[in-house]
Amino acid sequence: MPASSPRIRLAFVGGEHLHFGGLLDSALASPTAEVVGFSIADPELREHFVKLHPDVPAFEGSDELYDKAKPEAIVTCADNRRAAEVVADAAARGVHIMKEKPMAADVRLAEEMATTAARHGVRLMVNWPHNWRSGIHTAKQLVDDGEIGRVLGIYHRAGHGGPPENFAARGPVSRVGWGWLIERATNGGGAAVDFCSYGAAMSRWFMGQPSHVVAHGGRYSKDFFTVEDTGIMILGYPRGHSVVEGSWTQPAMPVKTPTIVYGEDGAIALTGPDEVTVANLGTSGELVSTESKKVQATPLPAHFKSGPDYFTYSLLHDLPFENMVSPLQARDTQEILDAGLRSMASGAQVGLPMATFVD
């Protein structure tokens, strides 16, 4: 795109999310974004990013940012509860919003955010990093083309070693980024909200909204916070299920565990960001066919490089936010997570939809 091409005046409000730095880098490299500033309340965290990006105007508060930088759209990396306030403030100013995953701390806040944006006539997108990998899009296309027949189930696991006990002493990014993630009030939960969310978002896209959720989890290893450090959710459908796991207790992986989509006539494994492996029903009568073929994923359009690329390109060209990043699907993903957390607490299966419109 020529340098003279139109760009969206894009600002960042809130730097709490651990993804903030990567998103800012992506926006600065995007041909459809003009980064006009960021606001971060925490002085040490703000100074950290000022040193990394001295040419980007930095502000302590969002009011000053809006007054001086005059953005058309914002990316918010505020915590999952404060994000609702950020969305309301931006929407009232007529500014479009991209929220870094997940949508909110709970489904009622997610609905409030979507309603507020719609009421003010602004657009809301929820960024899911795995949406910018070509492998997941190729897998969905293969499913839609009938490659493995009707989908019966999905298995998805995401995780890492989680916050170190001395996270607050490891610099401002760690102190702030982990500080809100390990608090139920600001995150909504713990590892289940952080990492089960990826599989929940994918399941909603591939299989639709489940009819019920049953979950198990707890604080298995980390003794310096009270939210769950491990969780597993089983999403139930009338004729299928999805298993999504999230862990902050996974310090090592001897073998990479792929996400697998199971169908009546085969299975698809996401074996790399840009690769899938397909196994189809065998022809020699065996009960399980292990014959497979690697499929190079179809390259994505240039504006699928990152969340800020897609967000600003879609705004410039008046294109809808589709699939996982749409506010509708992101809201449904939040409902799945809420149901899972309720099941984790009660030990009971939780049915969907949840009656979010009554107390």
N, C-alpha and C positions, 0 to 999 in steps of 0.2 A: 504494500500500500504506500503510495507516495507520501512524503512528509507533510504535504499540504492537505492531505485527506482529513475529513472531520474526525474529531476525537471527543469522547465524553470526558467532561471535567469530573474526575473521580477523586474522592477523599476517603480516608480511613478514620473511623470513629471507634475508639477502644482498641487497645493492644493486648488484652488479657490472653487471648487464645495462642497456644503454642504454634499455630500455623501462620501467625501474623507476618513474620519475617519472610516466609516463602511467598505468601500472597502479595506482599508489597513488591518483592523482586519481580514477580510475574506481571504485575500491573505496570511497573516501570519499563518492562520490556515489550509491553503490548502495543501494537500499532493503532489500537482503537481507544486507548486510554491516555489521558493527560493527568498525571497525578499532581494534584494541587495542594496536598497537605495531609497531615494526620494529627489526631488529637489523642493524647495519652495522659491520664491524670497522674499516674505514678511517676515522680520525678526521675528516679534512677532508671526506670524502664524507658522513659522518653529520651533521656540522654544517651542511652545505649543505642537507640535507633537513629538519633541525630548524628552520632559519630559514624554510623554506617552509611547514612544517606544525608550528608550535610546540605545538599541542594534542595531537599524536600522541606517545605515550610512545616514547622512543628508547633503545636498548640497544646496548652494545658487542658483547655475545655472545648467542648463542641460549639458553644455559642460563638466564640471568637473565630473558630474555624469556618463556620457558616457565614459569618459576617465578612470575613476577609478573603477567604478562598473561593467562596461562592460555587460549591460543587453542584453538579446536576445529579450525581449519584454517589452513594457511599458504599463501602464495604465495612461491615461491623464485625469486629473480633471481640466484642464484649462478651462477658460470661452469659450463660444460658438464661439467667433470669433478668439481668439488666438489659439484655438485648431487646426485650419488649419495650422498654422505655426509649431506647435508641430508635427503634422502628417508629414508635409513635411520634417522636420529635421530628425525625426526618420526613415522615409522611405529611405532617402538618405544614412543613416547609415546601412540599411538592417535590421532594427528592427521592429518587428510586433507591432501593436497598438490596444489597447482597449480604446475607448472614452466613458466616462459616458454620459448618455442621456441628451438632444437630440443630434443629430449628429453635428449640426452647428447652426450658427446664421441665415442662410438662405440657400435655396436650391442650389444656385450657389456655395457657399462654400462647401456644402455637396458633390456636384459632383466633385469639385476640390480635395477634400480629397480622395474620392474613386479612382479617376483617378491617383492621385499621388502615392497612395499605389500600384495600379495595375502596373503602369509604372516601379516601382522599385522592383516588385516581392515580396512585403511583404503583410501580411494579416491585414485587418482592421475589427474590430468588434465594434458595438455600444451596450452598455449595457443598458438594460431596466429591472429595478428591478422586475416588475411584471412577467417577463419571468421565474422566479425561484419559482413561486407558482404552485403547482400541479393542483389547481383548474382550471386555465385558459387552461392548456393542456388537462385536462379531458373534459372540455367544447368543445374544438376544436375537440377532438376525437369523442365525441357524435354527433357533427354537421357533421363530415365527415362520420359517420356511418348512417346518415339519421334519427337520433332520433327525430328531430323536423321538418324534411322536409327542403325545400329550405329556406335559411336565408333571411328574409325581412328587418331586422333592428337590430341595437345595440343601447343601451343606456348606457353611461358611464359618471360618474361624479367623479372628483377628486378635493380635495381642503383642505385647512386649514385656519387658521387665518392670514397667511401671515406675512410679516416682521413687527416687532414692530417699532414704530417711533424712539425709541432710540437704534436701532439695532447696531449702530456703537459703542455704549458704553457697549455692552454686551460681550466683549471679541473678540479675533481675528477671531474665526470661524464665528461668526455672522457678524462682520464688513466686512470681506472679502467675505464671502459666499453670503450675501444679497447685498453687495455693487455692484457686477456685475450683479446680477439678475434683479435689478430694473433700469438698463440702457439699452436702446434699442440697443446701439452700440455694447455692449458686449453679450447681451442675445438674441437679435433679436426681443424681445417683452417683455411681462410681464407674468402674470398668464396664459395666453393662451398658450404661448410657454412652460411654466413649466408644466402645468397640463392637458391642452387639448391634449398634446402630447401622454399621456398614452392611451387615447381612440382612438386617430388617429392611433397609432401603432397597437393596437389590431384590429381596423377596417380594416386596410390594410392587416393584416394576415388572418382574417376571411372572408372578403368580396372582397378583391382586391382593386385596386386603383379606387377611385370615379371618376365620370365624371365632377363634379362641386362641389363647396363649397360656402355656404352662411353663414355669421357669424354676430354676434352682440356682443358688449362688450364695456368696458370703465373703467374709473377710478371712481368707484361708492362710495368708502369710504376712500381710502388712499390719503391724500393731500400732502404727502412729497416725492412723485415721480411722473413721468409723463407717465409711461407705464400703460397698462390696469391692473386692479386688479381683473377683472372678464371677462370671455369670454365664449361664446357658439358657436359651429360650427355645422352646418348640412351638412353632407357629402352625396351628391346625387349620386345614382346609377341608371342605366336604370330601374331596378325593385326593388328598396329598398332605404333605407337611414340609416345613423348612426348619432346619436346625441351625441356630446362629449362636456362636460362642464369642465371648470377649474376656480378655485376660490382661491383668497387670502383674501376673506372676509367671511370666514366660521369659526367663533370661536367656534361653538358648533353644534352637530347633535343629535336631539332627537331620531331619528331612523336611523340606518345604511342603506344607500341606496346602494343596490347591483347593480352590472353591470348585465344587462339582454340582452340575445340574443333571438330575436323573430323569429320564423319560421312559415311556413304555417301549421304545425301540432303540434305546441307546443312552449314552451319557456324554456330557461335555465337561471337560476340566479346564479351568483357566490356569494354564501352566506358566504364564508369563504376562507381563503388561500388554504385550503385543502378539500374543500367541494363545491358541486354544488347542486342546487335544480331544479328538472325537472318537468314540468307540460305538459301533453300531451292533445291532443284533446279529449274532453269528449265523452262518448258513449251514453249519455241520451238525446242528442239533445240540450243541453244548448249552448248559444252563446259564453260564456266564461267558461272554465273549471278551477276551482281553486284547483282541486285535484292535489297533488304534492307528490314527493318522494325525499328524500335526498339521494345523492349518494356520498360516500366517494371517494375522488379523488385517482386515481392510483398513487402510489409513483413514484417520478421521480428518474432517475439514480443518483448516488452519486455525479457525477460531475456537476449536476444541482443545487447544493447547493447555489452557488453565481456566479456572473459574473466572478471574477478571477478564480474560480474553473473551470468553463466551458471553459474560454479562454485558460488557460494553458493546460488543458486536451486535448482540440481540437488541439492545436499546437503540443503537444507531439505525438498524435496519428493520425495526418494528417487528421482530420475530418473537414467537412465544418461548417461554422457558419450559422445556419439555422434560418429561419422564422424572427421574429422581430429584432434579433440582427445582421442579415446579412446587409452588406452595401447597398445592393439593396433596401431592404424593409425600412431601416432607411432613405435612400435618399428619397424614396416615401413619408414617413411620414413627412419629412421636407417640401416637396412640398405641402402637405395638409396644414401644418401650415402656409406656405407662402401665399397660396390662402386664407386661413381664415383671416389672418391679412390684406390682400388687400381688402377683402370684408368688413371687419370691418371698414376700413378707407373710403371706397367709398360708402358703402351701396348697392353695386351691387353683383350679383352672379358672381363668377369667375370660368371659365372653366379650365379643366385639359385635357391634359398635358399643362404645361406652357412652353413657348418658351425660355428656359434658355440659348440656344446656340446663341441668337442674343440680341443686346442691345435694 
